[in-house]
Amino acid sequence: MYYCQFKDDPTRVLVTALNDHFELLSRLCDLRLGLDPSPFGRLFFAMMHTTQVHSDYRAETNRQSKYEYYSVLLAKRQQELGEHLLDAQQVIQRMQRIMAAKRKEWPSLEKLFHAGSSATAPPPPEEGLALFCSYSHKDDGLRNALESHLAMLRRDKAISIWHDRRITAGTEWKGEINANLTRADIVLLLVSADFINSDYCFDVEMTAAMAQHKAGSSRVVPIIVRECDWHSAPFGKLQALPKDGRAASSWQNLDEALTDVAKGLRSAVAEIRTARGESS
């Protein structure tokens, strides 16, 4: 996974290598599960077209005069990339559901998954929607308190929760974060001044999460944990929690604020499952 970027321009395009997915899909297609890998081919070529725009721009001798032309061209390529990404994500999610359902029937499926994917790829999803927490470590206490308030959703097997404190010793942490962010159904942004100030939280995790949100493969939910200037951020137009986007730390009772967040997330989970035709 790497970023393409115009010189002196904050615009970035996230590009993910597809070799591992192609390998895994080919193995699963051999099992005649009705998986169609063609969206990955279209996504691959869309990525190649996007990176070619950057390459052509870097090769220009007079970039300033060509900047607007390449910006418009890049926007078109990004739109194309997002459309194909959504198709590919749906194949991945179908693949993961099949694997999760067949684990008991096919004991060797876990081995098959690791044979066709990178070492940092997550195992087939647990029951419930995959929830990823993006947060500043300075808000670790608030993240931990929120996780406690989501315990009923977890016990109901409505969600499984992942954050970087679950990374085990000796693991390549960036790969773990990227893998779990990519497979997330819901991405929580625990917003505070420290979150916005964090280059990794804001420029990497939030940027990737918003791309997935735009493609329709994940839903981004901002959780305002501490007061800050967040309305002009890329996620500023999304419905935030707690109620009215009022920072959790500003409530008289923090438990009431986090209970409001939990109820809001329960509604979001029900909406997503209904849209997928799953029982609540």
GIMOWO-V19987 format. One record per helix or strand of 2 or more residues. SS is the DSSP state (alpha for helix, beta for strand). FROM is the first residue (numbers start at 0). TO is the last residue. If there is no record, write none. Layout:
# GIMOWO-V19987
ss: {SS | SS}
from: {FROM | FROM}
to: {TO | TO}
This chain:
# GIMOWO-V19987
ss: {beta | beta | alpha | alpha | alpha | alpha | beta | alpha | alpha | beta | alpha | alpha | beta | alpha | alpha | beta | alpha | alpha | alpha}
from: {1 | 11 | 18 | 37 | 62 | 108 | 128 | 136 | 150 | 158 | 163 | 172 | 185 | 192 | 198 | 218 | 242 | 247 | 253}
to: {4 | 14 | 29 | 58 | 101 | 114 | 133 | 148 | 154 | 161 | 165 | 181 | 190 | 196 | 214 | 223 | 244 | 249 | 274}
